[in-house]
Amino acid sequence: MTAQSHSKFARTPTHPHRLQIFAPTRRGKIKREATVETGTGWGTAVISGVLDQRHADLMDAARLVAEKIVQTADGRIHLLIDAARLRAALGWRKTNYDRMRERIDDLLDARVDLIIPARGITVKGHIIDEAAEADISPPMRRCKPPLAEARSPNDFGLRSGGMWRITWGRVWTTLTCHDLQTRYPLWVVLEMRHGISQAVARHCFTHSNVNHPITGILSRVGAAGRCRDRIRELRSDEVILCKAGIVITDTHVIYTPSASPVPVGASPVPVKPA
């Protein structure tokens, strides 16, 4: 494993990917308002809003590239992010600043109610509470193509490029501080074309091993309908899934982790004095 690939291992709370907070898709604005109840004792999630694998990409990439992550005395977690580095982490040619702001708007609007008995977590709220341009000059860096000023009235002051300050909401703060954290190769997940492949991969990464029927794993990630299409999408990403140790056989999804994705425990956040 190269030093470069090692640096792209993201850390993410475990239970969002067991409780289907992020829908297994990358297409369109699918607004959900439904209760998801798992049958394995993991807990319950109620999601209202637009949340899918693109939003999971952004949350994990933001934490990965953040210049600073601090928790203030009031318990709020703030990230200082170079927007150009965030776009590069997500794939410079795969996204742009307008799309990134759209994802942030969705994360600001969506509401999530969680009950996770095993971790003692009961929380209601938003994933992101605030997003704004940071009043700090970014490091000296030139980005191509040239960055245009944001024009949307709903962009929460986020210029194209520059430094952004993102404040996590109560839900994501609680998950970061009290949930198990899973470390996984984000760069591999970002190579996948389909949201179902990303959802299956993230679900597998939260387990020590997986050996389930394909239809069973689809149900676990909230993609029980249109199984033929979902299986076809999984198989089209089969080579990339193999990079992460996930094998799609004729009937099963099998995952045996190598040295990488594994729950690593709750991750403390440095507390900035009030």
Number of C-alpha atoms within 10 A of each C-alpha: 5 6 7 8 12 14 13 18 20 22 24 29 26 25 23 19 24 25 24 24 25 22 25 24 22 18 11 8 12 13 15 14 14 11 12 15 14 17 9 8 10 16 20 22 24 19 22 18 18 23 27 25 24 21 20 22 19 19 21 19 25 23 18 20 21 19 13 12 19 17 20 15 11 10 13 16 26 22 21 21 25 20 24 23 21 22 22 15 20 23 14 15 8 10 12 16 21 16 13 21 21 14 21 22 18 20 24 21 17 19 21 20 17 21 17 18 12 10 14 10 16 14 17 17 17 21 24 25 20 17 21 15 20 19 10 11 8 15 9 5 7 9 9 7 7 9 15 10 11 17 12 12 7 11 18 15 16 24 22 21 22 20 23 25 22 22 23 24 21 20 21 24 22 20 24 22 16 17 25 21 22 25 22 25 20 25 19 18 22 20 14 20 16 20 23 25 26 27 28 24 22 26 21 26 27 25 17 13 14 19 16 15 16 21 18 14 20 22 14 21 23 21 20 13 11 8 14 10 10 22 17 11 17 23 17 15 19 17 14 20 23 14 12 22 17 23 20 20 12 9 10 16 20 19 22 17 17 10 7 15 24 21 20 16 16 17 17 10 14 12 15 13 9 7
